[in-house]
Amino acid sequence: MQVIKIDPFNKEIFSQQCDKIDLDYIYKEINCDTFCMVRLDEYNDLILDDSGLLKPNSYFQIDGYGGTLAGYGLVVAHDDEGETVESSYSPQEIQQKVSFVDIV
């Protein structure tokens, strides 16, 4: 399964493969103790480090969401049963939607 990772620290967006998107995978990949989810559209979601705003140099914006986000992010989707699945977006589409922000 493909997951799209947003790395605001290095200003990178890339895809990676995983067998299953479960809690252990999420905590490890976004390096957090708690996470939150932002709905991007009807099916696609962004999983974020819930404490991302406390980490310097970790800010970004994504088209369609009216605020600044922070911390590592994983772009995924959900199916009709609420299970986390692969996003319908490509990494290139997410790259076009994301802008990294420097906040001093």
C-alpha positions in Angstrom: 0.0 0.0 0.0 1.3 3.5 -0.9 1.4 6.3 1.7 2.4 9.8 0.9 4.6 11.5 3.5 4.9 15.2 4.0 8.2 16.1 5.7 8.2 19.8 6.5 11.5 19.7 8.2 13.3 18.8 5.0 10.6 20.3 2.7 10.0 17.0 1.0 7.0 15.0 -0.2 7.4 11.4 -1.2 5.6 8.1 -1.3 6.5 4.9 0.6 5.2 1.4 0.7 3.8 -0.3 3.8 1.9 -3.5 4.4 -0.7 -2.0 6.7 -1.5 1.5 8.1 -2.0 0.8 11.8 -1.3 2.7 14.9 2.3 1.4 15.3 3.1 2.5 11.7 1.5 6.0 12.2 3.3 6.7 15.5 6.7 5.5 14.0 6.4 7.4 10.7 5.3 10.8 12.1 7.4 10.4 15.2 4.6 11.3 17.7 2.8 10.2 20.8 -0.6 11.5 19.6 -2.0 12.3 16.2 -5.0 14.1 14.7 -6.6 13.8 11.3 -7.6 16.5 8.8 -10.1 15.7 6.1 -8.8 16.7 2.7 -11.9 15.7 0.7 -14.7 13.1 0.7 -12.2 10.2 0.9 -8.7 11.5 1.5 -7.3 12.4 4.9 -4.1 13.9 6.4 -2.7 12.3 9.6 -0.6 14.8 11.6 1.5 14.9 14.7 -0.9 16.4 17.3 2.1 18.3 18.8 3.5 19.5 15.5 2.9 23.1 16.3 5.3 22.9 19.2 8.2 21.9 16.8 10.1 24.6 15.0 10.5 24.6 11.2 7.6 22.2 10.7 4.9 24.2 9.0 3.1 23.8 5.8 -0.2 24.7 4.1 -2.3 22.5 1.8 -4.8 23.7 -0.8 -8.4 23.3 0.5 -7.5 23.6 4.2 -7.8 27.1 5.6 -4.9 27.1 8.1 -1.3 26.3 8.7 -0.4 22.7 9.6 2.6 21.4 11.4 4.7 18.3 11.9 5.1 15.2 9.7 2.0 14.3 7.7 0.7 11.1 6.0 -1.8 11.4 3.2 -4.1 8.4 3.2 -7.8 7.7 2.5 -10.6 5.8 4.1 -13.1 3.3 2.7 -16.8 3.0 3.4 -16.2 1.0 6.6 -13.8 3.7 7.9 -10.6 1.6 7.4 -7.5 3.5 6.4 -6.5 2.8 2.8 -4.2 4.2 0.1 -5.0 7.8 -1.0 -6.4 8.5 -4.5 -3.8 11.3 -4.7 -0.4 10.8 -6.3 2.7 12.3 -4.7 2.9 14.8 -7.6 -0.7 16.0 -6.9 0.1 16.5 -3.2 3.3 18.4 -4.2 1.2 20.8 -6.2 -1.1 21.3 -3.2 1.5 21.8 -0.5 3.5 24.9 0.3 6.0 25.0 3.1 5.9 27.9 5.4 8.7 29.6 7.4 7.3 31.0 10.7 9.6 33.0 12.9 
